[in-house]
Amino acid sequence: MDLFDRVMDLSRYGYFCSQIMAILMLELLGEENPKLVQAMGGLDGGVGYSKGCCGRSEERRVGK
């Protein structure tokens, strides 16, 4: 699986951009940190929860 496919796969599971970046870095390091991935979910919704860049709908939120 290439990087694009992995990103798309994680997105289909409902992860947000920040969570995907954390997961990819953890995978690269050979580590797991579910609490970090969950915490990164707090960055969803765009700046000021404007639903702008990288914002996704609340019902797809993972680790809530």
C-alpha positions as CSV (number, residue, x, y, z in Angstrom):
1,M,0.0,0.0,0.0
2,D,1.5,3.4,-1.0
3,L,1.2,6.6,1.1
4,F,-1.8,7.9,-0.8
5,D,-3.7,4.7,-0.3
6,R,-2.9,4.6,3.4
7,V,-4.1,8.2,3.8
8,M,-7.3,7.5,1.9
9,D,-7.8,4.3,4.0
10,L,-7.5,6.2,7.3
11,S,-9.8,9.0,6.0
12,R,-12.4,6.3,5.2
13,Y,-12.2,5.2,8.8
14,G,-13.1,8.7,9.8
15,Y,-9.8,10.1,11.0
16,F,-9.1,13.8,10.5
17,C,-6.0,15.3,8.8
18,S,-4.1,15.9,12.1
19,Q,-4.9,12.4,13.3
20,I,-3.7,10.9,10.0
21,M,-0.4,12.8,10.2
22,A,0.1,11.5,13.8
23,I,-0.7,7.9,12.8
24,L,1.6,8.0,9.8
25,M,4.5,9.4,12.0
26,L,3.8,6.8,14.7
27,E,3.9,4.1,12.1
28,L,7.1,5.4,10.7
29,L,8.6,5.3,14.2
30,G,7.2,1.8,14.8
31,E,5.2,3.1,17.8
32,E,1.5,3.3,18.9
33,N,-0.1,6.1,20.9
34,P,-3.9,6.0,20.8
35,K,-4.1,8.9,23.3
36,L,-2.0,11.1,21.0
37,V,-4.2,10.2,18.0
38,Q,-7.3,11.0,20.0
39,A,-5.9,14.3,21.2
40,M,-5.1,15.3,17.6
41,G,-8.8,14.9,16.9
42,G,-9.2,18.2,18.8
43,L,-7.7,20.0,15.8
44,D,-10.6,19.1,13.5
45,G,-13.1,21.5,12.1
46,G,-10.7,24.1,10.8
47,V,-9.4,27.2,12.5
48,G,-11.9,28.3,15.1
49,Y,-14.1,25.4,14.1
50,S,-14.9,27.4,10.9
51,K,-15.4,24.2,8.9
52,G,-12.8,25.7,6.6
53,C,-9.5,24.0,5.5
54,C,-9.4,20.4,6.7
55,G,-12.7,20.6,8.6
56,R,-14.9,17.6,8.5
57,S,-18.4,16.9,9.9
58,E,-18.8,16.0,13.5
59,E,-20.6,12.7,12.9
60,R,-17.4,11.2,11.4
61,R,-15.2,12.1,14.4
62,V,-13.0,9.2,15.7
63,G,-11.9,8.9,19.3
64,K,-14.6,11.1,20.8
